[in-house]
Amino acid sequence: MNTARGTSTAPRAGAHTTTATVHIPAPDGTPLATDLCLPDTPGPHPAVVIRTPYGRTAHHAELRGWAAHGFAALAQDVRGRYGSPGPWHPYRDHEGSDGAATVAWVREQGWSGGGPVVAVGSSYAAHCALVTALGAPGDGRPDAVIAAVPALGLVETAREPAGPERLGARAGWWAAHGDRPDSAPDALASALTDDPRLLEHLPLTRLPDRLGRPLPSWPGVWDDCVRGRIVARGSASRLPLLAVGGTRDPFAEDTVALWRGWGGPARLLLGPWGHRLTADRPETAADRINLGALYVRWARAALAGGLDPERHGVISLGGSGRWHRIREDGPRPPEGASTRTASWPFDAPTGLRPLHGTEFTADPARPVRSDDLTVPAPADGTPADRCLLLSPPLPRPLDLAGPATARFHATADTPAADWAVRLTALDPAGRADPLAFGIVRRTDQPGRRVEITVPLGTLGRRLPAGTRLRAEIAGHHFPAHARNPHTGENPVTATRLAPSRRAVTARGSALHLTVVARRHYVEPVPEICR
């Protein structure tokens, strides 16, 4: 490994907390542009390393915040992005080796004194932090890792666990960041303004032609189908982990899986947030958490060896101002558990009763759209495009804190079929609020009734009395997910589409939710830092 100190205009320890740029050599000598902010107190200092493809300068306020609390803080452009030269290959192995070289360089500096390092990151930067933390033992491995809304790997970001392609998110990300040294965040939105049917054109591999710029890496996004590499490697780690996610983040289940599988002291914080760790609707004062202050407090506890070795996690009951402990999965809740599984049968008055569409047609030429919560009533002579179910109003408030699943019996007349389930909360005025979603891909004998299980993620919500639950079972969820062509062809390369006739059997089908049985609320920050 090249351990040269690199070129530097870094301030000396004891100077004012200003940010200066250094170029840290990667193992092959590539100079990685890095902004460094040192505390204005004498060292040595523990260090925080952030490696990002989104531009290191966006982290200057964050660096100053860490430095004000006594940490040397670094934000680095990954190779091929912004100030760092070289080819840009998302999720390749060099992220781990480049991160290790950066950590080793930090430990060589006088202001570090060979002291501890925390790898920190959000989204793709969380991937960088994790692969650095899970690298080969030695000076290149940090002492703790903070991973926020982690985008764990290429396959996790490109596909759902059961296979359906996350078309909208990947098309937007690759249009904005793929095969270029900088970003154009509005690239896909601009292209859709010019051609609203942009994502309908087939095959999907030809998307770059319609965007008007080269994207040579785009077809390869869909090639890898092996999930769980980082989660599997994390099971052998003994480093402290703080995993931060949002119940409205598309990668929430990956965040939970990372926490559940981690081998060292692990903490999970699931707030009422999306991928940007902001709420889609107004939060109560108790929902708000100063994540910067939490990170500092947790990092100090982790580096001091002060964390309980057991796994701890908390989840927000969105909008209620309450936080609840989240338990690990097991075959059944322990005696006296604070949560239980409640079922809403499809064939009971108190459950989810079918309104229409127990027989429907999933037509990829007219797919159920992910960006529209309205449910059109079937017109005379027009087949329904989904099965629609509705519950009676809740007689009392309901707290949800854990996994949700839909299990139902159904048939399809095509061997290839996707089954999408969207759960929506309707307030007494009928206003719709997204609650949960899941999609699975099945290959079954045409016409054979089978039981289908669709995981709907981890829910953290308080539903007021009078709320109705609306469930939709459909064959598509476009453009968030690629359309299954029902021909057996790969949806990414397919050029032909065919309708699929479906039937859902109410008897024996149900929605299963994890509800709070005993209200035992916690304060999130002390729970995470103990």
Secondary structure, DSSP 8 states (H G I E B T S, - for coil): ------EE----TTS-S-EEEEEEE-TT--EEEEEEE--SS-S---EEEEEESS-GGGGHHHHHHHHHTT-EEEEEE-TTSTTS-S---TT-THHHHHHHHHHHHHHHSTTTTT--EEEEEETHHHHHHHHHHTS-SSTTS-SEEEEES----HHHHHB-TTS-B-HHHHHHHHHHHTTSSS--TTHHHHHHHH-TTGGGSS-GGGHHHHHTS--TTTGGGGT-----HHHHHHTT--S-EEEEEETTSTTHHHHHHHHHH-SS-EEEEEES--TTS--SS---TTT---HHHHHHHHHHHHHTT-S-SS-EEEEE-BTSS-EEE-----SS--TT-SEEEEEEETTSTTS-EEEE-SEEEE-TTS--BTT--------TT---SSEEEE----SS-EEEEEEEEEEEEEEESSSEEEEEEEEEEE-TT--EEEEEEEEEEEE--TT--EEEEEEEEEEEEEE-TT-EEEEEEES--BTTS----SSSS-TTT------EEEEEEEEEEEEEEEEESS--B--HHHHHH-
